[in-house]
Amino acid sequence: MFAALRADLWRTLCRLADWRAHWRYLNGSPVVDVAIITNVRDEHERHLFWGGRRPPRGHSNGARIYLNGVAGRVRGLDITAAELMTREGRARGRELFIDAVRWAESRGARVVLLAASTKRLFGRDGAALKTMFPGMVFTIGDNGTALLLCRDVERALDQAGLDTRARVLVIGPYGILGTEVTNFLLEQGYRVAGFGATPARLEDFGRRFPGVQLFHDLRLVGDVDAVICCTHSPDAKLTAATVENLRRRARKLLVVDVAEPANLDEDVYAKCHRLVVRQDAGNGHSPLLHFVLGETSSRMLKLAPQTVFGCFAESLALFHSIYRERQHRRLNQDWFSVNRSNMAALADAFQSVEISAARPHCFGQPVTRFNLDFPVVGSAARRAA
């Protein structure tokens, strides 16, 4: 009951404090420019946002975000990532998503993000969704996330002192983000290994990337210096045992985790945090970005101030680019496709609103040290090594 009252109070305060929305309404302007439609990560997040009360319509308002005058509204669907992995859950998810788009359209939105696990609810091209709402720009946000992820990986490897002699494991290499980060690592000259739990997809990936060592069992990978997590699939999640098995002796393991929900989750991290340096990845920061209620709202999403997920950043920057800077040619680009052309366009759009890779954080806490060596002294450190 307390959780429900707290969630209701937060939403009420957001609505009252959103003076920009009040001003837009009085001026007859759209209240929402970008609808960020997302499932919740898990039951904990469902409880955080709704308590014991479920939204009658199956979705409700979340965080209110502004980027240089662009109004973004998170619309949370009452369905978890795990539920969306079932046939019944996906059917319900599609119904809720379409209704949430209708809600956004009635408030003037022109860009819609399929966030988190909703990305593939309507297939790889979203054709049915685009036909239903021809006036909307739909994006899955992975061009922006891939762009920021590669910047995160480059910075993390550099700060950890890992050069191209390092061996880097990509978990989920055959997904969109996994493919992009694998390409990036190979171009930089790193030794790359890949792990995936789906043999057929792993085999297909191997034909496209013959220089990558591929494994379907984490126990067979051997020692690596860093792991890039690009999936939250239950069959591909890191555990305390696999962290111990993958890290080099007397060295911590660098983990760059872009998965939502996290691959190396908080419970596992609590068990092995002395053995890893972990950071969340794929998030964007801008001094022009603001949450209504500031840190109170950003913390609800486990984000630092003036920071959003890369897919959120893409949708907000796209609206700014297309409708504020009148880059109308970007209306003709397929934002369900991740490619170098789209990423180049996003890089320009990010630059115009000062979006850069966010400072490293791990579950909301700043990551200040990337040293993978254990301290020389201390019995606890020797036991961990």
PAVEX-479941 format. One line per 2 residues: number of its first residue (from 0); for each residue y, z, x of C-alpha. Coordinates in Angstrom, 2 decimals. Layout:
NUM) Y/Z/X  ...
This chain:
0) 0.00/0.00/0.00  2.42/0.89/2.83
2) 1.73/-2.44/4.57  2.53/-4.36/1.38
4) 5.80/-2.47/0.90  6.75/-3.05/4.55
6) 6.03/-6.79/4.27  7.98/-7.04/1.00
8) 10.90/-5.14/2.55  10.93/-7.49/5.57
10) 11.01/-10.59/3.35  13.75/-9.06/1.17
12) 15.88/-8.17/4.20  15.38/-11.67/5.63
14) 16.56/-13.20/2.37  19.61/-10.93/2.15
16) 20.56/-11.36/5.82  20.18/-15.15/5.82
18) 23.91/-15.85/5.43  23.45/-19.45/6.58
20) 21.13/-20.14/3.63  23.65/-18.54/1.23
22) 26.42/-20.69/2.65  24.31/-23.84/2.36
24) 23.45/-23.02/-1.25  27.13/-22.54/-2.13
26) 27.97/-25.85/-0.45  25.22/-27.69/-2.28
28) 23.39/-28.39/0.99  19.60/-28.20/1.45
30) 18.51/-24.65/2.14  15.54/-25.79/4.26
32) 15.49/-28.67/6.77  12.09/-28.05/8.33
34) 9.07/-26.50/6.62  6.65/-24.88/9.05
36) 3.47/-24.57/7.01  0.78/-22.44/8.59
38) -2.32/-20.42/7.90  -2.54/-16.82/9.12
40) -4.51/-16.13/12.30  -6.92/-13.55/10.90
42) -7.36/-10.66/8.47  -5.08/-8.45/10.55
44) -2.22/-10.94/10.22  -2.96/-11.41/6.52
46) -2.60/-7.64/6.08  0.58/-7.64/8.20
48) 2.32/-10.20/5.99  1.00/-9.27/2.55
50) -0.76/-5.91/2.76  -3.13/-5.52/-0.17
52) -1.06/-7.86/-2.35  -1.85/-11.55/-2.14
54) 0.93/-14.10/-2.89  0.46/-15.31/-6.48
56) 1.11/-18.95/-5.52  -1.15/-18.75/-2.46
58) 1.77/-19.05/-0.03  5.06/-17.30/0.59
60) 8.05/-17.18/2.92  7.67/-16.09/6.50
62) 10.18/-16.12/9.34  13.52/-17.93/8.98
64) 14.51/-19.78/12.14  17.68/-21.67/13.08
66) 18.04/-24.07/15.99  21.57/-25.34/16.57
68) 22.21/-25.49/12.83  18.76/-26.77/11.81
70) 17.16/-24.50/9.20  13.46/-23.87/9.69
72) 11.37/-21.87/7.26  7.86/-20.65/7.92
74) 5.71/-20.91/4.82  2.55/-18.87/5.23
76) -0.65/-19.93/3.50  -2.97/-17.17/2.33
78) -5.92/-18.45/4.32  -7.23/-17.56/7.78
80) -8.25/-19.78/10.70  -11.89/-18.74/10.18
82) -11.78/-19.64/6.47  -10.41/-23.08/7.33
84) -13.57/-23.75/9.35  -15.66/-23.78/6.14
86) -15.87/-26.65/3.66  -14.65/-24.50/0.78
88) -11.84/-23.10/2.89  -10.64/-26.55/3.92
90) -10.58/-27.71/0.29  -8.53/-24.66/-0.70
92) -6.34/-25.11/2.36  -5.47/-28.69/1.35
94) -4.50/-27.56/-2.16  -2.30/-24.78/-0.83
96) -0.72/-27.05/1.77  0.21/-29.74/-0.77
98) 1.75/-27.12/-3.05  3.71/-25.70/-0.11
100) 5.04/-29.20/0.68  6.19/-29.52/-2.95
102) 7.94/-26.16/-2.58  9.66/-27.36/0.61
104) 10.61/-30.72/-0.87  12.32/-29.02/-3.80
106) 14.52/-27.15/-1.30  15.56/-30.23/0.63
108) 13.17/-30.22/3.59  12.68/-33.54/5.38
110) 10.38/-32.53/8.23  7.07/-30.72/7.70
112) 4.91/-29.21/10.41  1.16/-28.84/10.00
114) 0.96/-25.69/12.11  -1.97/-23.75/13.63
116) -5.32/-24.65/12.03  -3.82/-26.89/9.32
118) -3.35/-29.79/11.79  -6.47/-31.74/10.78
120) -6.65/-30.78/7.10  -5.71/-34.35/6.18
122) -7.57/-36.25/8.88  -6.42/-37.58/12.22
124) -3.55/-39.65/10.84  -2.50/-37.69/7.73
126) -2.38/-40.96/5.78  -3.03/-39.40/2.36
128) -0.34/-36.79/2.91  2.21/-39.37/4.05
130) 1.47/-41.50/0.97  1.95/-38.48/-1.32
132) 5.33/-37.61/0.23  6.85/-40.85/1.60
134) 10.26/-39.26/2.22  8.88/-36.63/4.62
136) 8.33/-36.72/8.36  5.04/-35.00/9.12
138) 4.06/-33.74/12.56  1.20/-31.71/13.99
140) 3.46/-30.51/16.81  1.01/-31.19/19.63
142) 3.30/-33.44/21.65  5.73/-30.57/22.08
144) 2.96/-28.05/22.70  1.31/-30.31/25.31
146) 4.62/-30.84/27.06  5.33/-27.11/27.26
148) 1.71/-26.26/28.13  1.76/-28.54/31.18
150) 5.01/-26.92/32.33  3.42/-23.48/31.84
152) 0.32/-24.46/33.80  2.35/-25.92/36.66
154) 4.49/-22.77/36.90  1.55/-20.35/36.60
156) -0.49/-22.08/39.30  2.53/-22.17/41.58
158) 3.43/-18.51/41.03  -0.20/-17.50/41.57
160) -0.13/-19.34/44.92  -2.86/-21.80/43.88
162) -2.60/-25.22/45.52  -4.72/-28.32/44.90
164) -7.71/-26.73/46.64  -8.04/-24.46/43.59
166) -10.78/-25.03/41.04  -9.49/-24.97/37.46
168) -11.63/-24.72/34.32  -10.39/-26.24/31.05
170) -12.02/-24.73/27.96  -12.07/-27.29/25.15
172) -11.22/-30.32/27.34  -11.98/-32.89/24.66
174) -9.33/-31.65/22.22  -5.78/-33.00/22.17
176) -4.31/-30.26/24.36  -7.38/-30.08/26.58
178) -7.21/-33.81/27.27  -3.51/-33.69/28.10
180) -3.79/-30.72/30.46  -6.86/-32.27/32.14
182) -4.88/-35.46/32.74  -2.02/-33.40/34.17
184) -4.26/-31.39/36.51  -6.05/-34.50/37.79
186) -2.73/-36.25/38.44  -1.64/-33.21/40.48
188) -4.86/-33.36/42.51  -6.63/-30.19/41.34
190) -10.41/-29.85/41.17  -11.13/-29.69/37.44
192) -14.16/-28.44/35.52  -14.56/-28.53/31.76
194) -16.49/-26.40/29.29  -17.20/-27.34/25.68
196) -19.62/-26.08/23.06  -20.11/-29.49/21.39
198) -22.49/-31.61/23.51  -21.67/-34.97/21.89
200) -17.91/-34.55/22.39  -18.49/-33.29/25.93
202) -20.59/-36.36/26.73  -17.92/-38.70/25.36
204) -15.26/-36.87/27.35  -17.37/-37.25/30.50
206) -17.40/-41.03/30.09  -13.59/-41.04/30.04
208) -13.20/-38.52/32.88  -16.08/-39.13/35.30
210) -14.43/-37.01/38.01  -14.57/-33.80/35.97
212) -17.54/-31.43/36.24  -18.67/-30.62/32.71
214) -20.67/-27.65/31.41  -22.01/-26.52/28.03
216) -22.85/-23.03/29.30  -20.13/-20.81/30.82
218) -22.76/-19.01/32.88  -23.36/-22.21/34.87
220) -19.74/-22.97/35.76  -19.55/-20.84/38.90
222) -16.43/-19.40/40.50  -13.02/-20.72/39.45
224) -9.46/-19.72/40.26  -7.90/-20.39/36.86
226) -8.91/-21.04/33.26  -6.84/-23.02/30.76
228) -7.92/-22.10/27.20  -7.31/-24.91/24.71
230) -9.51/-23.81/21.81  -10.23/-20.66/19.81
232) -13.67/-21.84/18.71  -16.01/-18.81/18.50
234) -18.53/-20.61/20.72  -15.94/-21.12/23.47
236) -14.21/-17.73/23.63  -13.97/-15.81/26.88
238) -15.61/-12.39/26.97  -15.37/-9.58/29.50
240) -18.74/-10.73/30.88  -17.67/-14.37/31.31
242) -14.42/-13.30/32.97  -16.47/-11.29/35.47
244) -18.80/-14.24/35.98  -16.03/-16.82/36.48
246) -13.63/-14.99/38.78  -13.92/-15.12/42.54
248) -15.08/-11.97/44.29  -12.20/-9.56/45.02
250) -9.82/-11.86/43.09  -8.35/-11.75/39.61
252) -8.77/-14.71/37.28  -5.66/-16.59/36.11
254) -5.92/-17.33/32.36  -3.40/-19.60/30.65
256) -4.13/-19.36/26.92  -2.59/-21.84/24.47
258) -5.13/-21.21/21.71  -4.04/-19.76/18.35
260) -5.65/-17.36/17.59  -6.01/-16.46/21.26
262) -9.16/-17.44/23.10  -9.03/-14.38/25.35
264) -8.08/-12.10/22.49  -6.43/-8.67/22.60
266) -9.69/-6.72/22.23  -11.34/-8.55/25.13
268) -8.15/-8.39/27.20  -8.08/-4.61/26.79
270) -11.57/-4.44/28.32  -10.88/-6.69/31.32
272) -7.10/-6.65/31.87  -7.52/-5.38/35.44
274) -9.52/-8.49/36.27  -7.17/-11.14/34.87
276) -3.60/-12.33/34.91  -3.15/-13.76/31.42
278) -0.25/-15.54/29.78  0.32/-17.11/26.39
280) 1.24/-20.76/26.79  2.85/-23.69/25.01
282) 5.87/-21.74/23.71  9.49/-22.91/23.87
284) 12.71/-20.97/24.42  16.29/-21.96/23.64
286) 19.56/-20.02/23.73  20.46/-22.02/20.59
288) 17.51/-20.61/18.63  17.78/-17.57/16.36
290) 15.48/-15.68/14.00  16.99/-14.05/10.93
292) 16.63/-10.31/11.71  16.20/-11.19/15.39
294) 13.45/-9.37/17.26  12.10/-7.77/14.09
296) 11.04/-11.23/12.92  10.00/-12.68/16.28
298) 7.74/-9.67/16.88  5.99/-10.36/13.58
300) 4.81/-13.61/15.21  4.13/-11.86/18.56
302) 6.92/-13.86/20.16  9.78/-12.95/22.50
304) 13.38/-13.30/21.25  14.68/-16.89/20.94
306) 11.14/-18.16/21.47  8.88/-20.19/19.18
308) 5.50/-21.85/19.40  5.65/-25.34/20.90
310) 4.74/-26.96/17.57  7.59/-25.07/15.84
312) 9.94/-26.26/18.59  8.82/-29.86/18.08
314) 9.47/-29.87/14.34  12.94/-28.30/14.70
316) 13.93/-30.59/17.59  12.65/-33.65/15.71
318) 14.89/-32.92/12.73  17.86/-32.40/15.06
320) 17.12/-35.66/16.88  16.52/-37.81/13.80
322) 19.07/-36.46/11.34  21.77/-34.86/13.50
324) 21.76/-37.27/16.45  20.73/-40.21/14.23
326) 17.81/-41.27/16.41  16.30/-43.02/13.39
328) 13.83/-45.05/15.44  11.82/-41.83/15.74
330) 11.07/-42.10/12.02  8.71/-44.95/12.93
332) 6.72/-42.93/15.48  3.38/-41.44/14.48
334) 3.73/-37.72/15.18  0.02/-37.18/14.49
336) -0.65/-39.06/17.72  -0.21/-37.43/21.12
338) 0.79/-39.94/23.79  3.20/-40.43/26.67
340) 5.77/-42.26/24.51  5.96/-39.41/22.00
342) 6.06/-36.80/24.74  8.92/-38.63/26.46
344) 10.84/-38.73/23.17  10.21/-34.99/22.71
346) 11.36/-34.25/26.25  14.71/-35.86/25.38
348) 14.88/-34.04/22.05  14.11/-30.72/23.74
350) 16.78/-31.28/26.35  19.44/-31.91/23.71
352) 18.82/-28.46/22.16  18.09/-26.68/25.46
354) 14.41/-26.01/24.80  12.42/-25.11/27.91
356) 9.10/-23.42/28.62  9.36/-19.77/27.59
358) 9.19/-17.03/30.19  5.57/-15.89/30.65
360) 4.38/-13.29/28.15  1.00/-11.82/27.30
362) 0.66/-10.58/23.72  4.40/-9.91/23.54
364) 4.70/-8.24/26.96  6.43/-9.99/29.91
366) 4.19/-11.17/32.75  6.10/-10.38/35.93
368) 3.37/-10.67/38.60  0.97/-13.56/39.17
370) -0.62/-12.18/42.35  -4.39/-12.60/42.00
372) -5.28/-10.28/44.91  -6.36/-6.73/44.19
374) -4.33/-3.99/45.88  -5.70/-3.07/49.31
376) -5.82/0.65/48.55  -7.04/2.62/45.54
378) -10.55/3.46/44.46  -10.03/1.93/41.00
380) -9.03/-1.38/42.54  -12.08/-1.33/44.83
382) -14.35/-0.63/41.89  -12.78/-3.51/39.92
384) -13.32/-5.87/42.88
